[in-house]
Amino acid sequence: MLGGGQLGRFFVMAAHELGYRVMVLDPDPHSPAGRIADHHLAAAYEDTQALALMAQQCAAVTTEFENVPADTLAYLSKFIPVRPGAEAVAICQNRMAEKGFLRDQGLPHAPYAEIHDEADLSKADAALFPGILKVARFGYDGKGQARVANRQEALAAFRQFHGEACVLEHMLSLDYEVSVVLARDENGKVECFPTAENSHSRGILDVSIVPASTSADLAGEAEELAARIATGMDYIGTLAVEFFVCKGRLYINEMAPRPHNSGHYTLDACVTNQFEQQVRALCGLPLGSPRARSGAAMVNLLGDLWFQHDPHHAREPDWAKLHTVPNLKLHLYGKHHARPGRKMGHFTVVGDDPAQVRQIALEARRAIGIRDE
């Protein structure tokens, strides 16, 4: 596993349950995945000695976040299977490559322009405003993004981003957001988990609800589009696709070449969870059933909660308030220290009545001090 965060941690747990041993490469000596792995290589992703050891001792390699250098994946693929492949990850790493892929595949996306320099902003179509300026690389959870009402604001934001390559994307009139997490195996078989409806706070996922409050036709279309993306990239592994729903139509926002925060509900609500699917696809096993056994509502727990009583000293939230809820499952990620905006854990409420599940999750969220924005 390349990467040692919480997604890697859940992968290690799923792999152990299926009888595999796992080596994690992550430079952080306290990484959540590294702490439970059979072998943790605390080294950089470009460390040639660490990569040589991984190539020698591992049967296959995957990743838990898209910013692992594609060159690292390409190097390892000379010796052992790497799933997903470097080409697919490279598309998801760069917003320009991602938008270009969607365009070439004829898939629905917001109008956009590539911005390499200030001259590109000067000649950008006026119809792209108001828009969102996004750095092409390393932007996630709302980082590296700025809402811009006009060309002047876009220029100021571009300068704040130190002239990094960006995409300028027209700001769509948003009804709500959904996502589809799927798995695709080496034979091209695709299994989609139920479509989730997502709400965000400060650019970070806050709550995911399953089933989404959308029509069966729209959910089915989202799954079909996600499957087309996976097939178009010849993708093997677990993939997430985020969508905007605007005036009843789907627009693809972005892809993540890994399990996804909005798929965490699968740990408690589905026959097979997204991390087990990742293990299965990596190891050439048949994919499991993605069927949801119940409705679910997942709530993110950010590091802000640790500082709600004192902005200078972290204090563990009162988890007893969550443990009293019968159908609630708490997952903490074992991170070394909390900080505002950092994903420290999540909880999921499950049940047969989706409306009741949502209500219970929102009440539990308020009980531990998460405020509505």
C-alpha positions as semicolon CSV with decimal commas, in nm:
position;residue;x (nm);y (nm);z (nm)
1;M;0,000;0,000;0,000
2;L;0,136;0,338;-0,104
3;G;0,007;0,584;0,154
4;G;-0,059;0,546;0,523
5;G;-0,374;0,746;0,599
6;Q;-0,713;0,625;0,713
7;L;-0,803;0,482;0,372
8;G;-0,487;0,274;0,385
9;R;-0,568;0,172;0,741
10;F;-0,907;0,034;0,640
11;F;-0,741;-0,143;0,345
12;V;-0,493;-0,311;0,581
13;M;-0,779;-0,427;0,803
14;A;-0,971;-0,568;0,505
15;A;-0,658;-0,741;0,369
16;H;-0,584;-0,897;0,708
17;E;-0,938;-1,034;0,726
18;L;-0,882;-1,202;0,389
19;G;-0,553;-1,354;0,506
20;Y;-0,302;-1,120;0,341
21;R;0,001;-0,949;0,490
22;V;0,053;-0,582;0,403
23;M;0,353;-0,356;0,358
24;V;0,282;0,018;0,382
25;L;0,508;0,286;0,236
26;D;0,450;0,626;0,398
27;P;0,702;0,885;0,520
28;D;0,509;0,952;0,843
29;P;0,633;0,722;1,123
30;H;0,296;0,764;1,295
31;S;0,078;0,695;0,989
32;P;-0,252;0,523;1,079
33;A;-0,202;0,246;0,822
34;G;0,165;0,199;0,899
35;R;0,091;0,142;1,267
36;I;-0,117;-0,169;1,194
37;A;0,064;-0,296;0,885
38;D;0,286;-0,605;0,892
39;H;0,573;-0,389;0,766
40;H;0,591;-0,009;0,756
41;L;0,849;0,156;0,532
42;A;0,883;0,511;0,670
43;A;1,033;0,656;0,356
44;A;0,954;0,896;0,072
45;Y;0,750;0,771;-0,223
46;E;1,051;0,830;-0,450
47;D;1,295;0,642;-0,223
48;T;1,459;0,393;-0,458
49;Q;1,569;0,155;-0,182
50;A;1,219;0,140;-0,035
51;L;1,065;0,086;-0,378
52;A;1,315;-0,190;-0,455
53;L;1,222;-0,365;-0,129
54;M;0,853;-0,331;-0,208
55;A;0,903;-0,468;-0,559
56;Q;1,098;-0,763;-0,417
57;Q;0,870;-0,858;-0,129
58;C;0,517;-0,763;-0,244
59;A;0,290;-0,953;-0,482
60;A;0,094;-0,643;-0,590
61;V;0,067;-0,272;-0,510
62;T;-0,216;-0,021;-0,477
63;T;-0,255;0,331;-0,341
64;E;-0,482;0,515;-0,102
65;F;-0,445;0,868;-0,236
66;E;-0,400;1,023;-0,578
67;N;-0,091;1,232;-0,504
68;V;0,151;0,940;-0,495
69;P;0,384;1,020;-0,788
70;A;0,268;0,844;-1,104
71;D;0,636;0,774;-1,179
72;T;0,650;0,563;-0,862
73;L;0,356;0,354;-0,983
74;A;0,510;0,322;-1,329
75;Y;0,841;0,206;-1,179
76;L;0,679;-0,058;-0,960
77;S;0,466;-0,183;-1,251
78;K;0,786;-0,306;-1,419
79;F;0,811;-0,573;-1,150
80;I;0,466;-0,644;-1,002
81;P;0,100;-0,566;-1,075
82;V;0,004;-0,210;-0,983
83;R;-0,370;-0,145;-0,958
84;P;-0,489;0,112;-1,050
85;G;-0,226;0,175;-1,314
86;A;-0,007;0,484;-1,340
87;E;-0,195;0,612;-1,645
88;A;-0,531;0,616;-1,468
89;V;-0,388;0,776;-1,154
90;A;-0,213;1,041;-1,365
91;I;-0,549;1,141;-1,515
92;C;-0,701;1,184;-1,170
93;Q;-0,394;1,369;-1,037
94;N;-0,428;1,660;-1,275
95;R;-0,749;1,855;-1,328
96;M;-0,647;1,943;-1,683
97;A;-0,592;1,579;-1,771
98;E;-0,916;1,487;-1,592
99;K;-1,124;1,746;-1,778
100;G;-0,960;1,651;-2,105
101;F;-1,044;1,286;-2,045
102;L;-1,409;1,369;-1,973
103;R;-1,425;1,585;-2,286
104;D;-1,270;1,318;-2,508
105;Q;-1,502;1,051;-2,368
106;G;-1,808;1,267;-2,433
107;L;-1,901;1,273;-2,064
108;P;-2,097;1,562;-1,906
109;H;-1,889;1,823;-1,723
110;A;-1,897;2,195;-1,649
111;P;-1,758;2,432;-1,915
112;Y;-1,394;2,513;-1,837
113;A;-1,072;2,665;-1,964
114;E;-0,710;2,573;-1,902
115;I;-0,516;2,853;-1,734
116;H;-0,139;2,842;-1,772
117;D;-0,067;3,213;-1,736
118;E;-0,235;3,550;-1,689
119;A;-0,286;3,584;-2,065
120;D;-0,514;3,276;-2,057
121;L;-0,730;3,451;-1,797
122;S;-0,747;3,765;-2,008
123;K;-0,887;3,575;-2,306
124;A;-1,106;3,329;-2,111
125;D;-1,470;3,319;-2,223
126;A;-1,678;3,567;-2,020
127;A;-1,945;3,296;-1,991
128;L;-1,717;3,110;-1,748
129;F;-1,788;3,376;-1,485
130;P;-1,888;3,343;-1,210
131;G;-1,656;3,049;-1,181
132;I;-1,419;2,848;-0,965
133;L;-1,046;2,866;-1,019
134;K;-0,881;2,537;-0,921
135;V;-0,511;2,450;-0,916
136;A;-0,448;2,164;-1,155
137;R;-0,252;1,953;-0,905
138;F;-0,270;1,872;-0,534
139;G;-0,605;2,031;-0,462
140;Y;-0,845;1,838;-0,238
141;D;-1,104;1,903;0,035
142;G;-1,152;2,257;-0,096
143;K;-0,780;2,341;-0,094
144;G;-0,639;2,524;-0,395
145;Q;-0,978;2,657;-0,501
146;A;-1,127;3,005;-0,516
147;R;-1,470;3,129;-0,618
148;V;-1,427;3,414;-0,864
149;A;-1,708;3,645;-0,972
150;N;-1,517;3,808;-1,255
151;R;-1,188;3,827;-1,442
152;Q;-1,029;4,059;-1,187
153;E;-1,100;3,821;-0,896
154;A;-0,970;3,530;-1,104
155;L;-0,646;3,716;-1,169
156;A;-0,601;3,791;-0,799
157;A;-0,666;3,425;-0,709
158;F;-0,425;3,305;-0,977
159;R;-0,155;3,524;-0,823
160;Q;-0,237;3,386;-0,477
161;F;-0,179;3,040;-0,624
162;H;0,168;3,165;-0,731
163;G;0,088;3,127;-1,099
164;E;0,036;2,751;-1,080
165;A;-0,149;2,594;-1,373
166;C;-0,523;2,598;-1,306
167;V;-0,858;2,524;-1,459
168;L;-1,127;2,792;-1,461
169;E;-1,461;2,615;-1,430
170;H;-1,802;2,776;-1,473
171;M;-1,997;2,773;-1,147
172;L;-2,306;2,565;-1,206
173;S;-2,640;2,625;-1,038
174;L;-2,626;2,337;-0,792
175;D;-2,927;2,140;-0,669
176;Y;-2,722;1,890;-0,465
177;E;-2,424;1,655;-0,497
178;V;-2,400;1,278;-0,529
179;S;-2,122;1,026;-0,567
180;V;-2,075;0,672;-0,686
181;V;-1,807;0,438;-0,553
182;L;-1,742;0,132;-0,766
183;A;-1,496;-0,151;-0,811
184;R;-1,371;-0,287;-1,144
185;D;-1,174;-0,611;-1,174
186;E;-0,910;-0,729;-1,420
187;N;-1,178;-0,886;-1,640
188;G;-1,367;-0,558;-1,676
189;K;-1,652;-0,645;-1,442
190;V;-1,792;-0,343;-1,256
191;E;-1,984;-0,342;-0,928
192;C;-2,134;-0,009;-0,814
193;F;-2,227;0,073;-0,458
194;P;-2,555;0,261;-0,410
195;T;-2,539;0,630;-0,499
196;A;-2,476;0,857;-0,199
197;E;-2,603;1,211;-0,151
198;N;-2,339;1,441;-0,004
199;S;-2,323;1,773;0,175
200;H;-2,003;1,965;0,242
201;S;-1,878;2,221;0,492
202;R;-1,585;2,448;0,403
203;G;-1,509;2,224;0,105
204;I;-1,484;1,907;0,318
205;L;-1,742;1,628;0,311
206;D;-1,973;1,660;0,610
207;V;-2,258;1,411;0,568
208;S;-2,335;1,130;0,320
209;I;-2,682;0,979;0,296
210;V;-2,779;0,646;0,135
211;P;-3,008;0,603;-0,046
212;A;-2,976;0,943;-0,210
213;S;-3,297;1,145;-0,227
214;T;-3,299;1,130;-0,603
215;S;-3,488;0,932;-0,863
216;A;-3,390;0,576;-0,939
217;D;-3,329;0,683;-1,299
218;L;-3,082;0,955;-1,198
219;A;-2,900;0,722;-0,956
220;G;-2,881;0,461;-1,229
221;E;-2,744;0,716;-1,474
222;A;-2,476;0,818;-1,222
223;E;-2,371;0,454;-1,187
224;E;-2,363;0,411;-1,565
225;L;-2,146;0,721;-1,611
226;A;-1,909;0,610;-1,334
227;A;-1,876;0,269;-1,499
228;R;-1,799;0,436;-1,834
229;I;-1,520;0,633;-1,668
230;A;-1,367;0,319;-1,513
231;T;-1,383;0,134;-1,844
232;G;-1,245;0,431;-2,037
233;M;-0,937;0,442;-1,811
234;D;-0,905;0,060;-1,804
235;Y;-0,922;0,105;-1,431
236;I;-0,869;-0,183;-1,186
237;G;-0,956;-0,121;-0,822
238;T;-1,194;0,097;-0,624
239;L;-1,287;0,429;-0,785
240;A;-1,505;0,720;-0,671
241;V;-1,683;0,965;-0,901
242;E;-1,840;1,283;-0,767
243;F;-2,129;1,452;-0,948
244;F;-2,313;1,783;-0,940
245;V;-2,688;1,764;-0,995
246;C;-2,802;2,083;-1,168
247;K;-3,161;2,133;-1,281
248;G;-3,207;1,758;-1,275
249;R;-2,898;1,684;-1,487
250;L;-2,572;1,516;-1,388
251;Y;-2,233;1,680;-1,435
252;I;-1,913;1,499;-1,339
253;N;-1,714;1,700;-1,085
254;E;-1,406;1,486;-1,026
255;M;-1,273;1,133;-0,982
256;A;-1,067;0,977;-0,704
257;P;-0,856;0,668;-0,789
258;R;-0,913;0,505;-0,450
259;P;-1,180;0,440;-0,188
260;H;-1,361;0,757;-0,090
261;N;-1,492;0,934;0,217
262;S;-1,846;0,915;0,078
263;G;-1,809;0,537;0,059
264;H;-1,735;0,490;0,429
265;Y;-2,099;0,395;0,488
266;T;-2,022;0,067;0,307
267;L;-1,827;-0,050;0,613
268;D;-2,149;-0,087;0,811
269;A;-2,428;-0,098;0,556
270;C;-2,313;-0,316;0,264
271;V;-2,249;-0,685;0,211
272;T;-1,896;-0,599;0,089
273;N;-1,729;-0,270;0,177
274;Q;-1,524;-0,050;-0,054
275;F;-1,193;-0,155;0,102
276;E;-1,257;-0,527;0,067
277;Q;-1,343;-0,459;-0,298
278;Q;-1,007;-0,285;-0,334
279;V;-0,830;-0,591;-0,192
280;R;-1,031;-0,823;-0,415
281;A;-0,958;-0,625;-0,732
282;L;-0,589;-0,597;-0,646
283;C;-0,548;-0,968;-0,573
284;G;-0,753;-1,100;-0,865
285;L;-1,040;-1,228;-0,650
286;P;-1,403;-1,212;-0,763
287;L;-1,569;-0,887;-0,658
288;G;-1,815;-0,910;-0,370
289;S;-2,175;-0,794;-0,363
290;P;-2,208;-0,415;-0,316
291;R;-2,570;-0,445;-0,201
292;A;-2,677;-0,220;0,084
293;R;-2,849;-0,411;0,366
294;S;-2,994;-0,090;0,513
295;G;-3,012;0,283;0,480
296;A;-2,715;0,477;0,616
297;A;-2,599;0,824;0,715
298;M;-2,226;0,890;0,755
299;V;-2,093;1,194;0,945
300;N;-1,730;1,311;0,930
301;L;-1,546;1,392;1,253
302;L;-1,289;1,666;1,200
303;G;-1,014;1,781;1,431
304;D;-1,209;2,098;1,511
305;L;-1,410;1,890;1,758
306;W;-1,100;1,845;1,974
307;F;-1,068;2,223;2,013
308;Q;-1,429;2,327;2,072
309;H;-1,364;2,402;2,443
310;D;-1,012;2,544;2,414
311;P;-0,865;2,667;2,083
312;H;-0,510;2,603;2,208
313;H;-0,539;2,258;2,368
314;A;-0,691;1,944;2,220
315;R;-0,942;1,747;2,425
316;E;-1,105;1,420;2,326
317;P;-1,475;1,463;2,245
318;D;-1,733;1,290;2,465
319;W;-1,782;0,972;2,264
320;A;-2,026;0,839;2,527
321;K;-2,291;1,054;2,364
322;L;-2,248;0,850;2,046
323;H;-2,218;0,510;2,214
324;T;-2,569;0,549;2,356
325;V;-2,720;0,548;2,005
326;P;-2,806;0,181;1,930
327;N;-2,764;0,185;1,550
328;L;-2,455;0,406;1,542
329;K;-2,106;0,278;1,459
330;L;-1,806;0,495;1,552
331;H;-1,478;0,468;1,360
332;L;-1,170;0,657;1,483
333;Y;-0,860;0,660;1,266
334;G;-0,580;0,647;1,522
335;K;-0,416;0,968;1,407
336;H;-0,129;1,094;1,618
337;H;-0,274;1,439;1,686
338;A;-0,580;1,645;1,600
339;R;-0,582;1,970;1,408
340;P;-0,867;2,177;1,263
341;G;-0,992;2,041;0,931
342;R;-0,814;1,705;0,973
343;K;-1,029;1,395;0,929
344;M;-1,003;1,213;1,261
345;G;-1,289;0,965;1,225
346;H;-1,652;0,921;1,125
347;F;-1,969;0,761;1,248
348;T;-2,245;0,587;1,057
349;V;-2,606;0,536;1,157
350;V;-2,786;0,245;0,989
351;G;-3,151;0,146;0,975
352;D;-3,444;0,053;0,754
353;D;-3,609;0,397;0,749
354;P;-3,380;0,640;0,558
355;A;-3,554;0,951;0,692
356;Q;-3,520;0,829;1,051
357;V;-3,158;0,729;0,996
358;R;-3,080;1,078;0,869
359;Q;-3,256;1,241;1,164
360;I;-3,073;1,027;1,420
361;A;-2,737;1,103;1,256
362;L;-2,800;1,478;1,257
363;E;-2,907;1,469;1,623
364;A;-2,594;1,272;1,716
365;R;-2,386;1,519;1,519
366;R;-2,528;1,810;1,717
367;A;-2,493;1,623;2,048
368;I;-2,114;1,617;2,021
369;G;-2,090;1,980;1,918
370;I;-2,082;1,986;1,538
371;R;-2,256;2,307;1,438
372;D;-2,446;2,366;1,117
373;E;-2,274;2,620;0,892
